[in-house]
Amino acid sequence: MQKNIKLNKTVYLYFVSENISFPQYRKYKNEKSFFKISSLTEWEEIQIVGSKKLLYHFTVKILPDRNFINDMLWGYEENWVKIEEMEYITHTPSTSREGNQ
């Protein structure tokens, strides 16, 4: 189902699914980034750089962020792989960094 919302004379198209539950988990096919999508406005990313694991927290503030979450939730198969919570947890580092983009 699609829902149009008019905001400040600009129409944004939001994809709404009644069947989606949070959190959702994804990873890049190269297994260098793992994602936890907590809601339509928040996600975490674990980046693996060499032997380091970096955890970033994001909150949607601009349209490209919202598009990124939508891409991870719907039609994600080309860029991401759906994973289970346990796979995400196994890559969680002991410390995190704030990364609000």
Backbone as CSV, one residue per row, in Angstrom:
resi,resn,N_x,N_y,N_z,CA_x,CA_y,CA_z,C_x,C_y,C_z
1,MET,0.837,-1.165,0.000,0.000,0.000,0.000,0.892,1.241,0.000
2,GLN,0.545,2.240,-0.790,1.283,3.483,-0.833,0.450,4.577,-0.190
3,LYS,1.144,5.487,0.475,0.454,6.577,1.156,1.174,7.879,0.819
4,ASN,0.464,8.836,0.268,1.038,10.144,-0.034,0.751,11.093,1.120
5,ILE,1.757,11.815,1.542,1.611,12.785,2.617,2.100,14.123,2.082
6,LYS,1.284,15.162,2.193,1.674,16.486,1.720,2.282,17.262,2.873
7,LEU,3.483,17.773,2.661,4.208,18.483,3.706,4.952,19.645,3.059
8,ASN,4.672,20.861,3.489,5.339,22.058,2.969,5.319,22.131,1.451
9,LYS,4.155,21.874,0.840,3.931,21.945,-0.594,4.741,20.922,-1.390
10,THR,5.365,19.975,-0.714,6.104,18.920,-1.389,5.457,17.599,-1.020
11,VAL,5.253,16.766,-2.006,4.635,15.474,-1.737,5.743,14.433,-1.618
12,TYR,5.749,13.777,-0.465,6.694,12.692,-0.239,5.937,11.385,-0.336
13,LEU,6.540,10.416,-0.968,5.915,9.111,-1.116,6.526,8.176,-0.083
14,TYR,5.695,7.687,0.815,6.141,6.751,1.835,5.553,5.391,1.516
15,PHE,6.348,4.384,1.635,5.861,3.036,1.436,5.509,2.476,2.802
16,VAL,4.284,2.053,2.938,3.797,1.562,4.216,3.414,0.105,4.044
17,SER,3.904,-0.708,4.907,3.554,-2.120,4.871,2.946,-2.499,6.208
18,GLU,1.787,-3.119,6.158,1.133,-3.529,7.384,1.769,-4.782,7.971
19,ASN,2.578,-5.472,7.187,3.164,-6.734,7.639,4.574,-6.593,8.199
20,ILE,5.166,-5.420,8.143,6.546,-5.274,8.587,6.592,-5.087,10.101
21,SER,7.538,-5.753,10.717,7.765,-5.591,12.151,9.232,-5.226,12.357
22,PHE,9.493,-4.564,13.436,10.855,-4.124,13.742,11.332,-4.808,14.999
23,PRO,12.628,-5.026,15.126,13.679,-4.647,14.188,13.793,-5.622,13.006
24,GLN,14.400,-5.121,11.921,14.755,-5.896,10.742,16.271,-5.875,10.631
25,TYR,16.847,-6.928,10.075,18.299,-7.033,9.989,18.719,-7.288,8.551
26,ARG,19.809,-6.608,8.124,20.342,-6.757,6.775,21.863,-6.732,6.846
27,LYS,22.482,-7.199,5.778,23.928,-7.049,5.628,24.229,-6.846,4.153
28,TYR,25.384,-6.199,3.874,25.838,-6.119,2.501,26.344,-7.498,2.100
29,LYS,26.266,-7.787,0.829,26.693,-9.101,0.339,28.170,-9.368,0.607
30,ASN,28.983,-8.303,0.711,30.418,-8.482,0.993,30.701,-8.705,2.479
31,GLU,29.656,-8.670,3.308,29.743,-8.901,4.757,30.668,-7.922,5.475
32,LYS,30.732,-6.700,4.965,31.535,-5.651,5.604,30.674,-4.673,6.407
33,SER,29.353,-4.706,6.213,28.431,-3.857,6.974,27.183,-4.660,7.316
34,PHE,26.745,-4.485,8.567,25.552,-5.164,9.077,24.618,-4.096,9.628
35,PHE,23.314,-4.254,9.409,22.347,-3.227,9.744,21.241,-3.770,10.639
36,LYS,20.845,-2.950,11.603,19.662,-3.208,12.421,18.731,-2.032,12.199
37,ILE,17.580,-2.294,11.589,16.603,-1.251,11.317,15.588,-1.303,12.452
38,SER,15.617,-0.294,13.312,14.782,-0.284,14.510,13.383,0.256,14.241
39,SER,13.263,1.142,13.266,11.975,1.757,12.920,12.133,2.408,11.556
40,LEU,11.111,3.113,11.110,11.211,3.840,9.843,12.094,5.076,9.960
41,THR,12.569,5.381,11.173,13.383,6.575,11.376,14.715,6.327,12.070
42,GLU,15.043,5.069,12.395,16.305,4.788,13.096,16.918,3.479,12.614
43,TRP,18.253,3.495,12.511,18.968,2.265,12.217,20.371,2.331,12.799
44,GLU,20.973,1.167,12.916,22.364,1.024,13.353,23.124,0.343,12.235
45,GLU,24.408,0.665,12.145,25.273,0.003,11.176,26.552,-0.427,11.867
46,ILE,26.910,-1.674,11.674,28.205,-2.176,12.116,29.081,-2.269,10.880
47,GLN,30.191,-1.527,10.885,31.146,-1.593,9.783,32.354,-2.395,10.236
48,ILE,32.785,-3.286,9.380,33.989,-4.061,9.668,35.108,-3.502,8.796
49,VAL,36.122,-2.940,9.463,37.262,-2.342,8.788,38.507,-3.042,9.299
50,GLY,39.067,-3.912,8.462,40.192,-4.723,8.916,39.736,-5.622,10.049
51,SER,40.403,-5.516,11.192,40.010,-6.322,12.348,39.091,-5.553,13.308
52,LYS,38.779,-4.294,12.958,37.942,-3.459,13.828,36.473,-3.562,13.436
53,LYS,35.612,-3.445,14.445,34.165,-3.384,14.253,33.681,-2.060,14.826
54,LEU,33.041,-1.254,13.983,32.565,0.064,14.388,31.055,0.091,14.326
55,LEU,30.414,0.556,15.405,28.961,0.628,15.481,28.525,2.085,15.420
56,TYR,27.644,2.397,14.456,27.119,3.739,14.272,25.611,3.727,14.455
57,HIS,25.082,4.785,15.068,23.636,4.956,15.263,23.176,6.114,14.380
58,PHE,22.081,5.914,13.650,21.557,6.938,12.741,20.096,7.219,13.044
59,THR,19.728,8.481,12.911,18.334,8.909,13.001,18.025,9.686,11.732
60,VAL,16.886,9.392,11.120,16.492,10.064,9.884,16.301,11.553,10.140
61,LYS,17.011,12.368,9.373,16.867,13.819,9.450,16.607,14.430,8.079
62,ILE,17.008,13.724,7.030,16.843,14.243,5.676,16.284,13.136,4.782
63,LEU,15.743,13.530,3.643,15.095,12.590,2.737,16.012,11.444,2.291
64,PRO,17.289,11.675,1.972,18.139,10.540,1.591,18.234,9.463,2.686
65,ASP,18.189,9.868,3.953,18.179,8.885,5.045,16.912,8.047,5.002
66,ARG,15.779,8.705,4.779,14.497,7.987,4.692,14.506,7.036,3.502
67,ASN,15.070,7.489,2.385,15.169,6.627,1.206,16.057,5.420,1.474
68,PHE,17.128,5.626,2.232,18.042,4.528,2.561,17.307,3.439,3.347
69,ILE,16.537,3.841,4.354,15.760,2.868,5.130,14.741,2.177,4.233
70,ASN,14.034,2.935,3.398,13.062,2.323,2.487,13.729,1.305,1.569
71,ASP,14.918,1.639,1.060,15.634,0.711,0.190,16.019,-0.564,0.930
72,MET,16.386,-0.436,2.200,16.750,-1.628,2.975,15.539,-2.494,3.296
73,LEU,14.352,-1.892,3.368,13.154,-2.634,3.740,12.425,-3.245,2.551
74,TRP,12.361,-2.520,1.441,11.591,-2.981,0.279,12.484,-3.042,-0.944
75,GLY,12.500,-4.175,-1.602,13.309,-4.346,-2.795,14.791,-4.363,-2.494
76,TYR,15.158,-4.884,-1.354,16.543,-4.857,-0.869,17.436,-5.925,-1.487
77,GLU,16.864,-6.929,-2.142,17.599,-8.125,-2.541,18.812,-7.856,-3.428
78,GLU,18.795,-6.771,-4.194,19.920,-6.484,-5.087,21.169,-6.041,-4.315
79,ASN,20.985,-5.354,-3.188,22.123,-4.784,-2.452,22.353,-5.381,-1.071
80,TRP,21.308,-5.938,-0.451,21.416,-6.433,0.908,20.919,-7.871,0.991
81,VAL,21.321,-8.519,2.053,20.840,-9.861,2.364,20.119,-9.781,3.702
82,LYS,18.957,-10.373,3.784,18.215,-10.403,5.053,18.906,-11.393,5.978
83,ILE,19.123,-10.989,7.227,19.781,-11.862,8.200,18.940,-11.928,9.471
84,GLU,19.310,-12.836,10.332,18.637,-12.996,11.627,19.366,-12.171,12.687
85,GLU,18.680,-11.910,13.768,19.236,-11.118,14.864,20.554,-11.698,15.377
86,MET,20.651,-13.001,15.492,21.861,-13.618,16.046,23.100,-13.305,15.208
87,GLU,22.960,-13.284,13.887,24.108,-12.942,13.043,24.536,-11.499,13.290
88,TYR,23.584,-10.599,13.446,23.900,-9.202,13.746,24.622,-9.112,15.091
89,ILE,24.100,-9.790,16.098,24.667,-9.725,17.451,26.100,-10.237,17.469
90,THR,26.397,-11.259,16.687,27.756,-11.814,16.691,28.791,-10.811,16.185
91,HIS,28.366,-9.795,15.467,29.295,-8.781,14.941,29.289,-7.492,15.748
92,THR,28.478,-7.399,16.796,28.367,-6.173,17.576,29.645,-5.933,18.381
93,PRO,30.265,-4.763,18.184,31.463,-4.440,18.964,31.108,-4.017,20.376
94,SER,32.096,-3.916,21.227,31.837,-3.546,22.630,31.640,-2.035,22.795
95,THR,32.088,-1.224,21.840,31.891,0.218,21.905,31.187,0.696,20.645
96,SER,30.633,1.918,20.699,29.930,2.452,19.533,30.327,3.893,19.284
97,ARG,30.017,4.357,18.093,30.253,5.753,17.703,28.936,6.334,17.239
98,GLU,28.734,7.607,17.489,27.522,8.270,17.009,27.793,8.710,15.576
99,GLY,26.863,8.415,14.680,27.032,8.774,13.280,25.729,9.273,12.704
100,ASN,25.346,10.442,13.031,24.074,10.983,12.536,24.310,11.663,11.209
101,GLN,23.926,11.024,10.138,24.149,11.595,8.814,22.858,11.954,8.189
